[in-house]
Amino acid sequence: MPQPNFQGMSTKELRAYVLSHRDDEEAFYVYVDKLNAEGKFGGNATIRIC
């Protein structure tokens, strides 16, 4: 199965993907990187994805 284009997903789409594919570490790290780029994640905060 081909890997989804995480870079092409919006933050909202990527969050939904991460929540439904909790074992996909690559998707999780792309999501956190995207939050950092948007200034929505300070690095010291706890991310709640449940």
Backbone bond lengths (Angstrom), bond angles and torsions (degrees), N, CA, C in turn:
res aa  C-N    CA-C-N  psi(-1)  N-CA   C-N-CA  omega(-1)  CA-C   N-CA-C  phi
1 M - - - 1.444 - - 1.532 108.41 -
2 P 1.337 118.47 132.62 1.464 120.46 -178.91 1.523 111.92 -69.01
3 Q 1.329 115.08 147.52 1.465 121.56 179.33 1.531 109.49 -74.10
4 P 1.331 118.83 135.93 1.469 121.22 177.02 1.532 110.98 -62.48
5 N 1.317 116.32 155.64 1.455 122.10 177.16 1.526 109.03 -85.52
6 F 1.324 116.51 88.61 1.457 120.93 -176.69 1.524 111.81 -63.69
7 Q 1.324 117.16 -36.91 1.464 120.66 -178.45 1.525 111.21 -65.07
8 G 1.324 116.76 -28.94 1.458 120.82 -179.28 1.517 114.04 -84.74
9 M 1.328 116.94 -6.70 1.466 120.94 -179.39 1.521 110.44 -84.66
10 S 1.315 115.22 148.95 1.467 119.74 171.59 1.527 108.20 -73.69
11 T 1.318 115.83 166.10 1.464 119.81 177.87 1.525 110.45 -58.74
12 K 1.317 116.30 -41.24 1.467 120.68 -179.56 1.533 111.13 -64.33
13 E 1.326 116.81 -43.88 1.468 120.97 178.55 1.523 110.88 -64.65
14 L 1.319 115.90 -42.46 1.462 120.26 -178.95 1.520 110.99 -66.02
15 R 1.325 117.02 -39.34 1.475 120.46 177.23 1.525 110.25 -60.92
16 A 1.327 116.46 -44.53 1.465 120.48 179.13 1.526 110.52 -62.02
17 Y 1.329 116.88 -40.65 1.463 120.59 178.85 1.530 110.41 -63.74
18 V 1.340 116.70 -46.52 1.464 120.79 -179.40 1.528 110.38 -60.65
19 L 1.316 116.94 -41.05 1.472 119.85 179.88 1.519 112.34 -65.53
20 S 1.318 117.34 -31.77 1.472 119.29 -179.24 1.524 112.86 -93.17
21 H 1.337 117.57 -7.64 1.472 122.83 178.06 1.523 108.64 -133.41
22 R 1.310 116.15 63.83 1.462 122.23 -172.48 1.523 114.22 -62.25
23 D 1.312 118.24 -18.62 1.461 120.93 179.75 1.528 112.87 -89.95
24 D 1.323 118.27 -1.13 1.462 122.58 -178.09 1.527 109.39 -88.58
25 E 1.340 115.76 93.00 1.461 120.96 -176.56 1.523 112.02 -66.66
26 E 1.323 117.46 -36.64 1.468 120.02 179.45 1.528 110.58 -59.27
27 A 1.327 116.38 -45.57 1.466 120.63 179.66 1.528 110.44 -62.18
28 F 1.315 116.90 -41.42 1.458 121.37 179.53 1.525 111.08 -60.40
29 Y 1.338 116.75 -46.46 1.465 120.34 -178.53 1.525 111.63 -68.09
30 V 1.323 117.95 -36.01 1.467 119.98 175.52 1.526 109.37 -64.52
31 Y 1.337 116.62 -39.99 1.463 121.20 178.38 1.535 111.09 -60.92
32 V 1.322 116.96 -47.29 1.462 120.90 179.89 1.528 109.99 -64.44
33 D 1.327 117.70 -41.39 1.463 120.83 177.18 1.525 110.96 -59.95
34 K 1.331 115.89 -41.00 1.467 120.29 -179.74 1.534 110.00 -66.37
35 L 1.330 117.40 -40.63 1.465 120.27 176.85 1.523 110.48 -62.28
36 N 1.337 116.98 -42.16 1.468 120.69 177.67 1.517 110.64 -61.05
37 A 1.320 117.14 -44.51 1.462 121.44 -178.45 1.526 111.49 -63.29
38 E 1.322 116.28 -32.82 1.463 121.00 -179.97 1.527 112.19 -86.86
39 G 1.334 116.82 -2.35 1.461 120.89 -179.87 1.515 113.23 73.73
40 K 1.334 116.95 21.85 1.465 120.93 -177.79 1.523 112.57 -100.76
41 F 1.323 116.51 2.73 1.463 120.47 -179.31 1.509 107.83 -140.36
42 G 1.324 116.41 118.83 1.451 120.26 -176.43 1.506 114.66 -87.14
43 G 1.320 118.05 -7.01 1.453 120.47 179.74 1.517 113.39 91.71
44 N 1.316 117.69 -29.06 1.455 121.23 179.81 1.525 111.80 -98.51
45 A 1.311 115.97 -6.26 1.460 120.65 -178.80 1.522 110.29 -84.17
46 T 1.294 115.82 158.44 1.461 121.93 174.67 1.515 108.29 -92.36
47 I 1.328 116.05 129.55 1.446 120.32 178.34 1.522 108.48 -89.65
48 R 1.299 116.33 127.29 1.451 121.66 178.49 1.520 107.49 -106.90
49 I 1.332 117.50 109.78 1.458 120.93 -177.85 1.516 111.64 -114.98
50 C 1.306 116.72 16.76 1.465 117.83 177.98 1.505 112.26 -103.18
